[in-house]
Amino acid sequence: GDLRRTLEKGGDLQQLRMSNAMTGKPHTIQADQLAVEAVEQMERYRINQLLVEDERGALIGALNMHDLFNAKVV
């Protein structure tokens, strides 16, 4: 989404640094939380993706609304 929004604003990919396009503090969820909590968070913040962290806060994956649809959570 960050990259798409940057391109929509006319960003030049040849000169673009990712630090200038990315969200500095993306929304995350812990791996041991329930899927329904991910849905609630996505609805609350009107987003369709969450980064998944382990208990130390290390990134271990990404979850999007399509994953939740496929798992029949939504």
CHARMM internal coordinates of N, CA and C (Angstrom, degrees):
IC EDIT
DIST 1 N 1 CA 1.4345
DIST 1 CA 1 C 1.5192
ANGL 1 N 1 CA 1 C 111.57
DIST 1 C 2 N 1.3331
ANGL 1 CA 1 C 2 N 116.57
DIHE 1 N 1 CA 1 C 2 N -40.83
DIST 2 N 2 CA 1.4666
ANGL 1 C 2 N 2 CA 119.77
DIHE 1 CA 1 C 2 N 2 CA -180.00
DIST 2 CA 2 C 1.5252
ANGL 2 N 2 CA 2 C 110.91
DIHE 1 C 2 N 2 CA 2 C -60.87
DIST 2 C 3 N 1.3230
ANGL 2 CA 2 C 3 N 116.04
DIHE 2 N 2 CA 2 C 3 N -44.28
DIST 3 N 3 CA 1.4581
ANGL 2 C 3 N 3 CA 120.04
DIHE 2 CA 2 C 3 N 3 CA -178.95
DIST 3 CA 3 C 1.5239
ANGL 3 N 3 CA 3 C 110.47
DIHE 2 C 3 N 3 CA 3 C -66.58
DIST 3 C 4 N 1.3233
ANGL 3 CA 3 C 4 N 117.51
DIHE 3 N 3 CA 3 C 4 N -43.19
DIST 4 N 4 CA 1.4645
ANGL 3 C 4 N 4 CA 121.36
DIHE 3 CA 3 C 4 N 4 CA 178.34
DIST 4 CA 4 C 1.5171
ANGL 4 N 4 CA 4 C 110.68
DIHE 3 C 4 N 4 CA 4 C -59.17
DIST 4 C 5 N 1.3321
ANGL 4 CA 4 C 5 N 117.74
DIHE 4 N 4 CA 4 C 5 N -46.65
DIST 5 N 5 CA 1.4619
ANGL 4 C 5 N 5 CA 120.77
DIHE 4 CA 4 C 5 N 5 CA -179.85
DIST 5 CA 5 C 1.5241
ANGL 5 N 5 CA 5 C 111.23
DIHE 4 C 5 N 5 CA 5 C -62.93
DIST 5 C 6 N 1.3155
ANGL 5 CA 5 C 6 N 117.53
DIHE 5 N 5 CA 5 C 6 N -38.08
DIST 6 N 6 CA 1.4651
ANGL 5 C 6 N 6 CA 120.87
DIHE 5 CA 5 C 6 N 6 CA 178.01
DIST 6 CA 6 C 1.5226
ANGL 6 N 6 CA 6 C 110.79
DIHE 5 C 6 N 6 CA 6 C -64.63
DIST 6 C 7 N 1.3237
ANGL 6 CA 6 C 7 N 116.63
DIHE 6 N 6 CA 6 C 7 N -42.65
DIST 7 N 7 CA 1.4651
ANGL 6 C 7 N 7 CA 119.95
DIHE 6 CA 6 C 7 N 7 CA 178.83
DIST 7 CA 7 C 1.5221
ANGL 7 N 7 CA 7 C 111.41
DIHE 6 C 7 N 7 CA 7 C -66.17
DIST 7 C 8 N 1.3300
ANGL 7 CA 7 C 8 N 116.78
DIHE 7 N 7 CA 7 C 8 N -37.06
DIST 8 N 8 CA 1.4664
ANGL 7 C 8 N 8 CA 120.01
DIHE 7 CA 7 C 8 N 8 CA 177.93
DIST 8 CA 8 C 1.5238
ANGL 8 N 8 CA 8 C 111.59
DIHE 7 C 8 N 8 CA 8 C -63.50
DIST 8 C 9 N 1.3234
ANGL 8 CA 8 C 9 N 116.72
DIHE 8 N 8 CA 8 C 9 N -28.49
DIST 9 N 9 CA 1.4696
ANGL 8 C 9 N 9 CA 121.32
DIHE 8 CA 8 C 9 N 9 CA 177.92
DIST 9 CA 9 C 1.5240
ANGL 9 N 9 CA 9 C 112.08
DIHE 8 C 9 N 9 CA 9 C -83.48
DIST 9 C 10 N 1.3245
ANGL 9 CA 9 C 10 N 117.08
DIHE 9 N 9 CA 9 C 10 N 0.38
DIST 10 N 10 CA 1.4586
ANGL 9 C 10 N 10 CA 120.79
DIHE 9 CA 9 C 10 N 10 CA 178.54
DIST 10 CA 10 C 1.5121
ANGL 10 N 10 CA 10 C 113.75
DIHE 9 C 10 N 10 CA 10 C 91.33
DIST 10 C 11 N 1.3151
ANGL 10 CA 10 C 11 N 117.55
DIHE 10 N 10 CA 10 C 11 N 22.78
DIST 11 N 11 CA 1.4638
ANGL 10 C 11 N 11 CA 120.69
DIHE 10 CA 10 C 11 N 11 CA 179.26
DIST 11 CA 11 C 1.5171
ANGL 11 N 11 CA 11 C 112.28
DIHE 10 C 11 N 11 CA 11 C -63.10
DIST 11 C 12 N 1.3075
ANGL 11 CA 11 C 12 N 116.54
DIHE 11 N 11 CA 11 C 12 N 143.00
DIST 12 N 12 CA 1.4614
ANGL 11 C 12 N 12 CA 123.25
DIHE 11 CA 11 C 12 N 12 CA 179.94
DIST 12 CA 12 C 1.5284
ANGL 12 N 12 CA 12 C 109.11
DIHE 11 C 12 N 12 CA 12 C -95.37
DIST 12 C 13 N 1.3221
ANGL 12 CA 12 C 13 N 116.70
DIHE 12 N 12 CA 12 C 13 N 110.06
DIST 13 N 13 CA 1.4616
ANGL 12 C 13 N 13 CA 120.69
DIHE 12 CA 12 C 13 N 13 CA -177.78
DIST 13 CA 13 C 1.5242
ANGL 13 N 13 CA 13 C 112.82
DIHE 12 C 13 N 13 CA 13 C -62.69
DIST 13 C 14 N 1.3100
ANGL 13 CA 13 C 14 N 118.02
DIHE 13 N 13 CA 13 C 14 N -26.31
DIST 14 N 14 CA 1.4605
ANGL 13 C 14 N 14 CA 120.75
DIHE 13 CA 13 C 14 N 14 CA -179.34
DIST 14 CA 14 C 1.5288
ANGL 14 N 14 CA 14 C 111.90
DIHE 13 C 14 N 14 CA 14 C -69.13
DIST 14 C 15 N 1.3379
ANGL 14 CA 14 C 15 N 116.76
DIHE 14 N 14 CA 14 C 15 N -25.08
DIST 15 N 15 CA 1.4577
ANGL 14 C 15 N 15 CA 121.06
DIHE 14 CA 14 C 15 N 15 CA -176.51
DIST 15 CA 15 C 1.5366
ANGL 15 N 15 CA 15 C 113.13
DIHE 14 C 15 N 15 CA 15 C -114.89
DIST 15 C 16 N 1.3118
ANGL 15 CA 15 C 16 N 116.82
DIHE 15 N 15 CA 15 C 16 N -5.73
DIST 16 N 16 CA 1.4638
ANGL 15 C 16 N 16 CA 122.00
DIHE 15 CA 15 C 16 N 16 CA -172.01
DIST 16 CA 16 C 1.5259
ANGL 16 N 16 CA 16 C 112.65
DIHE 15 C 16 N 16 CA 16 C -75.04
DIST 16 C 17 N 1.3022
ANGL 16 CA 16 C 17 N 116.18
DIHE 16 N 16 CA 16 C 17 N 127.42
DIST 17 N 17 CA 1.4677
ANGL 16 C 17 N 17 CA 122.06
DIHE 16 CA 16 C 17 N 17 CA 170.53
DIST 17 CA 17 C 1.5239
ANGL 17 N 17 CA 17 C 106.42
DIHE 16 C 17 N 17 CA 17 C -94.63
DIST 17 C 18 N 1.3161
ANGL 17 CA 17 C 18 N 116.47
DIHE 17 N 17 CA 17 C 18 N 135.26
DIST 18 N 18 CA 1.4595
ANGL 17 C 18 N 18 CA 120.45
DIHE 17 CA 17 C 18 N 18 CA -177.08
DIST 18 CA 18 C 1.5250
ANGL 18 N 18 CA 18 C 111.41
DIHE 17 C 18 N 18 CA 18 C -59.86
DIST 18 C 19 N 1.3140
ANGL 18 CA 18 C 19 N 117.34
DIHE 18 N 18 CA 18 C 19 N -31.14
DIST 19 N 19 CA 1.4647
ANGL 18 C 19 N 19 CA 119.63
DIHE 18 CA 18 C 19 N 19 CA 179.02
DIST 19 CA 19 C 1.5260
ANGL 19 N 19 CA 19 C 111.80
DIHE 18 C 19 N 19 CA 19 C -62.64
DIST 19 C 20 N 1.3311
ANGL 19 CA 19 C 20 N 116.85
DIHE 19 N 19 CA 19 C 20 N -21.98
DIST 20 N 20 CA 1.4656
ANGL 19 C 20 N 20 CA 120.70
DIHE 19 CA 19 C 20 N 20 CA 177.97
DIST 20 CA 20 C 1.5210
ANGL 20 N 20 CA 20 C 112.71
DIHE 19 C 20 N 20 CA 20 C -87.68
DIST 20 C 21 N 1.3231
ANGL 20 CA 20 C 21 N 117.29
DIHE 20 N 20 CA 20 C 21 N -11.96
DIST 21 N 21 CA 1.4661
ANGL 20 C 21 N 21 CA 120.86
DIHE 20 CA 20 C 21 N 21 CA -177.41
DIST 21 CA 21 C 1.5275
ANGL 21 N 21 CA 21 C 112.80
DIHE 20 C 21 N 21 CA 21 C -109.09
DIST 21 C 22 N 1.3067
ANGL 21 CA 21 C 22 N 116.91
DIHE 21 N 21 CA 21 C 22 N -27.03
DIST 22 N 22 CA 1.4708
ANGL 21 C 22 N 22 CA 120.05
DIHE 21 CA 21 C 22 N 22 CA -171.03
DIST 22 CA 22 C 1.5324
ANGL 22 N 22 CA 22 C 113.02
DIHE 21 C 22 N 22 CA 22 C -81.12
DIST 22 C 23 N 1.3138
ANGL 22 CA 22 C 23 N 114.25
DIHE 22 N 22 CA 22 C 23 N 157.81
DIST 23 N 23 CA 1.4543
ANGL 22 C 23 N 23 CA 121.34
DIHE 22 CA 22 C 23 N 23 CA 171.59
DIST 23 CA 23 C 1.5228
ANGL 23 N 23 CA 23 C 107.37
DIHE 22 C 23 N 23 CA 23 C -75.97
DIST 23 C 24 N 1.3101
ANGL 23 CA 23 C 24 N 116.53
DIHE 23 N 23 CA 23 C 24 N 126.97
DIST 24 N 24 CA 1.4623
ANGL 23 C 24 N 24 CA 120.78
DIHE 23 CA 23 C 24 N 24 CA -176.12
DIST 24 CA 24 C 1.5182
ANGL 24 N 24 CA 24 C 114.45
DIHE 23 C 24 N 24 CA 24 C -68.27
DIST 24 C 25 N 1.3137
ANGL 24 CA 24 C 25 N 117.26
DIHE 24 N 24 CA 24 C 25 N -36.97
DIST 25 N 25 CA 1.4683
ANGL 24 C 25 N 25 CA 121.58
DIHE 24 CA 24 C 25 N 25 CA -179.68
DIST 25 CA 25 C 1.5227
ANGL 25 N 25 CA 25 C 108.51
DIHE 24 C 25 N 25 CA 25 C -129.23
DIST 25 C 26 N 1.3334
ANGL 25 CA 25 C 26 N 117.95
DIHE 25 N 25 CA 25 C 26 N 80.92
DIST 26 N 26 CA 1.4625
ANGL 25 C 26 N 26 CA 119.90
DIHE 25 CA 25 C 26 N 26 CA -179.03
DIST 26 CA 26 C 1.5291
ANGL 26 N 26 CA 26 C 111.51
DIHE 25 C 26 N 26 CA 26 C -69.27
DIST 26 C 27 N 1.3067
ANGL 26 CA 26 C 27 N 115.46
DIHE 26 N 26 CA 26 C 27 N 156.95
DIST 27 N 27 CA 1.4611
ANGL 26 C 27 N 27 CA 120.76
DIHE 26 CA 26 C 27 N 27 CA 177.11
DIST 27 CA 27 C 1.5259
ANGL 27 N 27 CA 27 C 109.12
DIHE 26 C 27 N 27 CA 27 C -71.16
DIST 27 C 28 N 1.3176
ANGL 27 CA 27 C 28 N 115.41
DIHE 27 N 27 CA 27 C 28 N 138.73
DIST 28 N 28 CA 1.4636
ANGL 27 C 28 N 28 CA 121.27
DIHE 27 CA 27 C 28 N 28 CA -178.92
DIST 28 CA 28 C 1.5196
ANGL 28 N 28 CA 28 C 110.24
DIHE 27 C 28 N 28 CA 28 C -131.67
DIST 28 C 29 N 1.3232
ANGL 28 CA 28 C 29 N 114.37
DIHE 28 N 28 CA 28 C 29 N 166.01
DIST 29 N 29 CA 1.4564
ANGL 28 C 29 N 29 CA 121.85
DIHE 28 CA 28 C 29 N 29 CA 174.72
DIST 29 CA 29 C 1.5249
ANGL 29 N 29 CA 29 C 107.28
DIHE 28 C 29 N 29 CA 29 C -141.69
DIST 29 C 30 N 1.3077
ANGL 29 CA 29 C 30 N 116.22
DIHE 29 N 29 CA 29 C 30 N 148.17
DIST 30 N 30 CA 1.4588
ANGL 29 C 30 N 30 CA 121.44
DIHE 29 CA 29 C 30 N 30 CA 178.55
DIST 30 CA 30 C 1.5312
ANGL 30 N 30 CA 30 C 109.38
DIHE 29 C 30 N 30 CA 30 C -79.83
DIST 30 C 31 N 1.3114
ANGL 30 CA 30 C 31 N 116.53
DIHE 30 N 30 CA 30 C 31 N 144.69
DIST 31 N 31 CA 1.4594
ANGL 30 C 31 N 31 CA 122.21
DIHE 30 CA 30 C 31 N 31 CA -176.95
DIST 31 CA 31 C 1.5253
ANGL 31 N 31 CA 31 C 112.95
DIHE 30 C 31 N 31 CA 31 C -59.99
DIST 31 C 32 N 1.3283
ANGL 31 CA 31 C 32 N 118.11
DIHE 31 N 31 CA 31 C 32 N -27.33
DIST 32 N 32 CA 1.4650
ANGL 31 C 32 N 32 CA 120.05
DIHE 31 CA 31 C 32 N 32 CA -177.45
DIST 32 CA 32 C 1.5356
ANGL 32 N 32 CA 32 C 113.34
DIHE 31 C 32 N 32 CA 32 C -89.62
DIST 32 C 33 N 1.3301
ANGL 32 CA 32 C 33 N 117.54
DIHE 32 N 32 CA 32 C 33 N 2.32
DIST 33 N 33 CA 1.4579
ANGL 32 C 33 N 33 CA 119.31
DIHE 32 CA 32 C 33 N 33 CA 177.72
DIST 33 CA 33 C 1.5234
ANGL 33 N 33 CA 33 C 110.10
DIHE 32 C 33 N 33 CA 33 C -79.14
DIST 33 C 34 N 1.3222
ANGL 33 CA 33 C 34 N 116.09
DIHE 33 N 33 CA 33 C 34 N 159.26
DIST 34 N 34 CA 1.4543
ANGL 33 C 34 N 34 CA 121.83
DIHE 33 CA 33 C 34 N 34 CA -179.12
DIST 34 CA 34 C 1.5280
ANGL 34 N 34 CA 34 C 111.37
DIHE 33 C 34 N 34 CA 34 C -75.34
DIST 34 C 35 N 1.3309
ANGL 34 CA 34 C 35 N 116.03
DIHE 34 N 34 CA 34 C 35 N 150.11
DIST 35 N 35 CA 1.4554
ANGL 34 C 35 N 35 CA 121.58
DIHE 34 CA 34 C 35 N 35 CA 179.04
DIST 35 CA 35 C 1.5289
ANGL 35 N 35 CA 35 C 111.30
DIHE 34 C 35 N 35 CA 35 C -59.42
DIST 35 C 36 N 1.3162
ANGL 35 CA 35 C 36 N 116.78
DIHE 35 N 35 CA 35 C 36 N -36.67
DIST 36 N 36 CA 1.4571
ANGL 35 C 36 N 36 CA 119.88
DIHE 35 CA 35 C 36 N 36 CA 179.47
DIST 36 CA 36 C 1.5275
ANGL 36 N 36 CA 36 C 111.07
DIHE 35 C 36 N 36 CA 36 C -62.90
DIST 36 C 37 N 1.3237
ANGL 36 CA 36 C 37 N 117.69
DIHE 36 N 36 CA 36 C 37 N -30.31
DIST 37 N 37 CA 1.4572
ANGL 36 C 37 N 37 CA 121.07
DIHE 36 CA 36 C 37 N 37 CA 175.98
DIST 37 CA 37 C 1.5294
ANGL 37 N 37 CA 37 C 110.75
DIHE 36 C 37 N 37 CA 37 C -68.14
DIST 37 C 38 N 1.3161
ANGL 37 CA 37 C 38 N 116.93
DIHE 37 N 37 CA 37 C 38 N -34.51
DIST 38 N 38 CA 1.4627
ANGL 37 C 38 N 38 CA 120.53
DIHE 37 CA 37 C 38 N 38 CA 176.16
DIST 38 CA 38 C 1.5211
ANGL 38 N 38 CA 38 C 110.07
DIHE 37 C 38 N 38 CA 38 C -64.78
DIST 38 C 39 N 1.3326
ANGL 38 CA 38 C 39 N 116.61
DIHE 38 N 38 CA 38 C 39 N -43.44
DIST 39 N 39 CA 1.4666
ANGL 38 C 39 N 39 CA 120.95
DIHE 38 CA 38 C 39 N 39 CA 178.13
DIST 39 CA 39 C 1.5258
ANGL 39 N 39 CA 39 C 109.95
DIHE 38 C 39 N 39 CA 39 C -60.65
DIST 39 C 40 N 1.3143
ANGL 39 CA 39 C 40 N 116.87
DIHE 39 N 39 CA 39 C 40 N -46.34
DIST 40 N 40 CA 1.4642
ANGL 39 C 40 N 40 CA 120.98
DIHE 39 CA 39 C 40 N 40 CA -179.82
DIST 40 CA 40 C 1.5253
ANGL 40 N 40 CA 40 C 111.26
DIHE 39 C 40 N 40 CA 40 C -59.79
DIST 40 C 41 N 1.3288
ANGL 40 CA 40 C 41 N 116.61
DIHE 40 N 40 CA 40 C 41 N -42.50
DIST 41 N 41 CA 1.4552
ANGL 40 C 41 N 41 CA 120.47
DIHE 40 CA 40 C 41 N 41 CA -179.57
DIST 41 CA 41 C 1.5324
ANGL 41 N 41 CA 41 C 110.77
DIHE 40 C 41 N 41 CA 41 C -67.10
DIST 41 C 42 N 1.3297
ANGL 41 CA 41 C 42 N 116.89
DIHE 41 N 41 CA 41 C 42 N -41.85
DIST 42 N 42 CA 1.4603
ANGL 41 C 42 N 42 CA 120.29
DIHE 41 CA 41 C 42 N 42 CA 178.50
DIST 42 CA 42 C 1.5316
ANGL 42 N 42 CA 42 C 111.02
DIHE 41 C 42 N 42 CA 42 C -62.38
DIST 42 C 43 N 1.3079
ANGL 42 CA 42 C 43 N 116.60
DIHE 42 N 42 CA 42 C 43 N -41.35
DIST 43 N 43 CA 1.4613
ANGL 42 C 43 N 43 CA 120.01
DIHE 42 CA 42 C 43 N 43 CA 178.00
DIST 43 CA 43 C 1.5245
ANGL 43 N 43 CA 43 C 111.31
DIHE 42 C 43 N 43 CA 43 C -66.85
DIST 43 C 44 N 1.3157
ANGL 43 CA 43 C 44 N 117.11
DIHE 43 N 43 CA 43 C 44 N -43.05
DIST 44 N 44 CA 1.4647
ANGL 43 C 44 N 44 CA 121.62
DIHE 43 CA 43 C 44 N 44 CA -178.25
DIST 44 CA 44 C 1.5323
ANGL 44 N 44 CA 44 C 111.44
DIHE 43 C 44 N 44 CA 44 C -60.64
DIST 44 C 45 N 1.3284
ANGL 44 CA 44 C 45 N 116.75
DIHE 44 N 44 CA 44 C 45 N -43.34
DIST 45 N 45 CA 1.4629
ANGL 44 C 45 N 45 CA 120.71
DIHE 44 CA 44 C 45 N 45 CA -176.51
DIST 45 CA 45 C 1.5318
ANGL 45 N 45 CA 45 C 113.11
DIHE 44 C 45 N 45 CA 45 C -96.70
DIST 45 C 46 N 1.3328
ANGL 45 CA 45 C 46 N 116.56
DIHE 45 N 45 CA 45 C 46 N 0.88
DIST 46 N 46 CA 1.4726
ANGL 45 C 46 N 46 CA 122.48
DIHE 45 CA 45 C 46 N 46 CA -179.28
DIST 46 CA 46 C 1.5233
ANGL 46 N 46 CA 46 C 111.25
DIHE 45 C 46 N 46 CA 46 C 53.40
DIST 46 C 47 N 1.3305
ANGL 46 CA 46 C 47 N 114.04
DIHE 46 N 46 CA 46 C 47 N 52.73
DIST 47 N 47 CA 1.4632
ANGL 46 C 47 N 47 CA 121.52
DIHE 46 CA 46 C 47 N 47 CA 177.62
DIST 47 CA 47 C 1.5223
ANGL 47 N 47 CA 47 C 108.11
DIHE 46 C 47 N 47 CA 47 C -125.34
DIST 47 C 48 N 1.3151
ANGL 47 CA 47 C 48 N 117.50
DIHE 47 N 47 CA 47 C 48 N 165.21
DIST 48 N 48 CA 1.4619
ANGL 47 C 48 N 48 CA 119.22
DIHE 47 CA 47 C 48 N 48 CA 179.31
DIST 48 CA 48 C 1.5257
ANGL 48 N 48 CA 48 C 112.91
DIHE 47 C 48 N 48 CA 48 C -122.60
DIST 48 C 49 N 1.3262
ANGL 48 CA 48 C 49 N 116.38
DIHE 48 N 48 CA 48 C 49 N 12.63
DIST 49 N 49 CA 1.4591
ANGL 48 C 49 N 49 CA 119.62
DIHE 48 CA 48 C 49 N 49 CA 178.08
DIST 49 CA 49 C 1.5148
ANGL 49 N 49 CA 49 C 110.25
DIHE 48 C 49 N 49 CA 49 C -149.80
DIST 49 C 50 N 1.3238
ANGL 49 CA 49 C 50 N 115.53
DIHE 49 N 49 CA 49 C 50 N 144.81
DIST 50 N 50 CA 1.4569
ANGL 49 C 50 N 50 CA 123.02
DIHE 49 CA 49 C 50 N 50 CA 174.90
DIST 50 CA 50 C 1.5207
ANGL 50 N 50 CA 50 C 108.63
DIHE 49 C 50 N 50 CA 50 C -131.35
DIST 50 C 51 N 1.3046
ANGL 50 CA 50 C 51 N 116.20
DIHE 50 N 50 CA 50 C 51 N 143.57
DIST 51 N 51 CA 1.4553
ANGL 50 C 51 N 51 CA 120.22
DIHE 50 CA 50 C 51 N 51 CA 171.73
DIST 51 CA 51 C 1.5239
ANGL 51 N 51 CA 51 C 107.55
DIHE 50 C 51 N 51 CA 51 C -86.28
DIST 51 C 52 N 1.3177
ANGL 51 CA 51 C 52 N 116.39
DIHE 51 N 51 CA 51 C 52 N 140.93
DIST 52 N 52 CA 1.4603
ANGL 51 C 52 N 52 CA 121.79
DIHE 51 CA 51 C 52 N 52 CA -176.20
DIST 52 CA 52 C 1.5270
ANGL 52 N 52 CA 52 C 108.57
DIHE 51 C 52 N 52 CA 52 C -106.15
DIST 52 C 53 N 1.3397
ANGL 52 CA 52 C 53 N 114.66
DIHE 52 N 52 CA 52 C 53 N 129.46
DIST 53 N 53 CA 1.4645
ANGL 52 C 53 N 53 CA 121.65
DIHE 52 CA 52 C 53 N 53 CA -178.64
DIST 53 CA 53 C 1.5213
ANGL 53 N 53 CA 53 C 110.94
DIHE 52 C 53 N 53 CA 53 C -115.41
DIST 53 C 54 N 1.3302
ANGL 53 CA 53 C 54 N 115.22
DIHE 53 N 53 CA 53 C 54 N 153.31
DIST 54 N 54 CA 1.4660
ANGL 53 C 54 N 54 CA 119.43
DIHE 53 CA 53 C 54 N 54 CA 172.96
DIST 54 CA 54 C 1.5285
ANGL 54 N 54 CA 54 C 108.85
DIHE 53 C 54 N 54 CA 54 C -85.65
DIST 54 C 55 N 1.3286
ANGL 54 CA 54 C 55 N 116.51
DIHE 54 N 54 CA 54 C 55 N -174.65
DIST 55 N 55 CA 1.4660
ANGL 54 C 55 N 55 CA 120.73
DIHE 54 CA 54 C 55 N 55 CA -175.74
DIST 55 CA 55 C 1.5271
ANGL 55 N 55 CA 55 C 113.41
DIHE 54 C 55 N 55 CA 55 C -65.34
DIST 55 C 56 N 1.3436
ANGL 55 CA 55 C 56 N 117.29
DIHE 55 N 55 CA 55 C 56 N -18.95
DIST 56 N 56 CA 1.4773
ANGL 55 C 56 N 56 CA 120.80
DIHE 55 CA 55 C 56 N 56 CA 177.58
DIST 56 CA 56 C 1.5228
ANGL 56 N 56 CA 56 C 112.32
DIHE 55 C 56 N 56 CA 56 C -91.41
DIST 56 C 57 N 1.3355
ANGL 56 CA 56 C 57 N 116.62
DIHE 56 N 56 CA 56 C 57 N -5.31
DIST 57 N 57 CA 1.4611
ANGL 56 C 57 N 57 CA 120.54
DIHE 56 CA 56 C 57 N 57 CA -178.22
DIST 57 CA 57 C 1.5156
ANGL 57 N 57 CA 57 C 113.36
DIHE 56 C 57 N 57 CA 57 C 90.58
DIST 57 C 58 N 1.3356
ANGL 57 CA 57 C 58 N 116.82
DIHE 57 N 57 CA 57 C 58 N 8.63
DIST 58 N 58 CA 1.4654
ANGL 57 C 58 N 58 CA 120.62
DIHE 57 CA 57 C 58 N 58 CA 178.15
DIST 58 CA 58 C 1.5302
ANGL 58 N 58 CA 58 C 109.64
DIHE 57 C 58 N 58 CA 58 C -80.69
DIST 58 C 59 N 1.3085
ANGL 58 CA 58 C 59 N 116.32
DIHE 58 N 58 CA 58 C 59 N 138.46
DIST 59 N 59 CA 1.4562
ANGL 58 C 59 N 59 CA 121.60
DIHE 58 CA 58 C 59 N 59 CA 178.91
DIST 59 CA 59 C 1.5225
ANGL 59 N 59 CA 59 C 109.95
DIHE 58 C 59 N 59 CA 59 C -66.81
DIST 59 C 60 N 1.3438
ANGL 59 CA 59 C 60 N 116.02
DIHE 59 N 59 CA 59 C 60 N 128.18
DIST 60 N 60 CA 1.4634
ANGL 59 C 60 N 60 CA 119.37
DIHE 59 CA 59 C 60 N 60 CA 178.36
DIST 60 CA 60 C 1.5231
ANGL 60 N 60 CA 60 C 112.63
DIHE 59 C 60 N 60 CA 60 C -123.29
DIST 60 C 61 N 1.3297
ANGL 60 CA 60 C 61 N 116.98
DIHE 60 N 60 CA 60 C 61 N -6.35
DIST 61 N 61 CA 1.4521
ANGL 60 C 61 N 61 CA 118.77
DIHE 60 CA 60 C 61 N 61 CA 178.53
DIST 61 CA 61 C 1.5142
ANGL 61 N 61 CA 61 C 112.45
DIHE 60 C 61 N 61 CA 61 C 171.75
DIST 61 C 62 N 1.3214
ANGL 61 CA 61 C 62 N 113.83
DIHE 61 N 61 CA 61 C 62 N -173.70
DIST 62 N 62 CA 1.4607
ANGL 61 C 62 N 62 CA 121.29
DIHE 61 CA 61 C 62 N 62 CA 178.29
DIST 62 CA 62 C 1.5243
ANGL 62 N 62 CA 62 C 108.03
DIHE 61 C 62 N 62 CA 62 C -135.36
DIST 62 C 63 N 1.2983
ANGL 62 CA 62 C 63 N 115.49
DIHE 62 N 62 CA 62 C 63 N 144.93
DIST 63 N 63 CA 1.4576
ANGL 62 C 63 N 63 CA 122.85
DIHE 62 CA 62 C 63 N 63 CA -179.01
DIST 63 CA 63 C 1.5131
ANGL 63 N 63 CA 63 C 107.52
DIHE 62 C 63 N 63 CA 63 C -125.90
DIST 63 C 64 N 1.3293
ANGL 63 CA 63 C 64 N 116.74
DIHE 63 N 63 CA 63 C 64 N 130.45
DIST 64 N 64 CA 1.4542
ANGL 63 C 64 N 64 CA 117.60
DIHE 63 CA 63 C 64 N 64 CA 175.39
DIST 64 CA 64 C 1.5225
ANGL 64 N 64 CA 64 C 110.02
DIHE 63 C 64 N 64 CA 64 C -124.25
DIST 64 C 65 N 1.3168
ANGL 64 CA 64 C 65 N 115.25
DIHE 64 N 64 CA 64 C 65 N 169.53
DIST 65 N 65 CA 1.4601
ANGL 64 C 65 N 65 CA 120.96
DIHE 64 CA 64 C 65 N 65 CA -175.10
DIST 65 CA 65 C 1.5258
ANGL 65 N 65 CA 65 C 111.28
DIHE 64 C 65 N 65 CA 65 C -59.30
DIST 65 C 66 N 1.3251
ANGL 65 CA 65 C 66 N 117.86
DIHE 65 N 65 CA 65 C 66 N -33.32
DIST 66 N 66 CA 1.4690
ANGL 65 C 66 N 66 CA 120.23
DIHE 65 CA 65 C 66 N 66 CA 178.55
DIST 66 CA 66 C 1.5282
ANGL 66 N 66 CA 66 C 111.12
DIHE 65 C 66 N 66 CA 66 C -63.32
DIST 66 C 67 N 1.3168
ANGL 66 CA 66 C 67 N 117.29
DIHE 66 N 66 CA 66 C 67 N -35.83
DIST 67 N 67 CA 1.4708
ANGL 66 C 67 N 67 CA 120.60
DIHE 66 CA 66 C 67 N 67 CA 176.29
DIST 67 CA 67 C 1.5219
ANGL 67 N 67 CA 67 C 109.55
DIHE 66 C 67 N 67 CA 67 C -61.04
DIST 67 C 68 N 1.3224
ANGL 67 CA 67 C 68 N 115.81
DIHE 67 N 67 CA 67 C 68 N -41.55
DIST 68 N 68 CA 1.4731
ANGL 67 C 68 N 68 CA 120.74
DIHE 67 CA 67 C 68 N 68 CA -178.80
DIST 68 CA 68 C 1.5299
ANGL 68 N 68 CA 68 C 110.84
DIHE 67 C 68 N 68 CA 68 C -70.33
DIST 68 C 69 N 1.3358
ANGL 68 CA 68 C 69 N 117.50
DIHE 68 N 68 CA 68 C 69 N -36.53
DIST 69 N 69 CA 1.4734
ANGL 68 C 69 N 69 CA 120.69
DIHE 68 CA 68 C 69 N 69 CA 175.24
DIST 69 CA 69 C 1.5209
ANGL 69 N 69 CA 69 C 109.55
DIHE 68 C 69 N 69 CA 69 C -62.64
DIST 69 C 70 N 1.3449
ANGL 69 CA 69 C 70 N 116.49
DIHE 69 N 69 CA 69 C 70 N -46.76
DIST 70 N 70 CA 1.4687
ANGL 69 C 70 N 70 CA 120.99
DIHE 69 CA 69 C 70 N 70 CA -178.67
DIST 70 CA 70 C 1.5191
ANGL 70 N 70 CA 70 C 112.11
DIHE 69 C 70 N 70 CA 70 C -62.55
DIST 70 C 71 N 1.3275
ANGL 70 CA 70 C 71 N 116.87
DIHE 70 N 70 CA 70 C 71 N -32.77
DIST 71 N 71 CA 1.4675
ANGL 70 C 71 N 71 CA 121.19
DIHE 70 CA 70 C 71 N 71 CA 178.48
DIST 71 CA 71 C 1.5313
ANGL 71 N 71 CA 71 C 111.70
DIHE 70 C 71 N 71 CA 71 C -84.36
DIST 71 C 72 N 1.3427
ANGL 71 CA 71 C 72 N 115.96
DIHE 71 N 71 CA 71 C 72 N 1.06
DIST 72 N 72 CA 1.4700
ANGL 71 C 72 N 72 CA 122.93
DIHE 71 CA 71 C 72 N 72 CA 179.78
DIST 72 CA 72 C 1.5218
ANGL 72 N 72 CA 72 C 113.10
DIHE 71 C 72 N 72 CA 72 C 61.28
DIST 72 C 73 N 1.3285
ANGL 72 CA 72 C 73 N 115.56
DIHE 72 N 72 CA 72 C 73 N 31.71
DIST 73 N 73 CA 1.4626
ANGL 72 C 73 N 73 CA 121.59
DIHE 72 CA 72 C 73 N 73 CA 174.60
DIST 73 CA 73 C 1.5089
ANGL 73 N 73 CA 73 C 108.89
DIHE 72 C 73 N 73 CA 73 C -79.76
DIST 73 C 74 N 1.3202
ANGL 73 CA 73 C 74 N 115.62
DIHE 73 N 73 CA 73 C 74 N -34.23
DIST 74 N 74 CA 1.4635
ANGL 73 C 74 N 74 CA 122.48
DIHE 73 CA 73 C 74 N 74 CA -179.85
DIST 74 CA 74 C 1.5123
ANGL 74 N 74 CA 74 C 108.70
DIHE 73 C 74 N 74 CA 74 C -109.91
END
COOR INIT
IC SEED 1 N 1 CA 1 C
IC BUILD
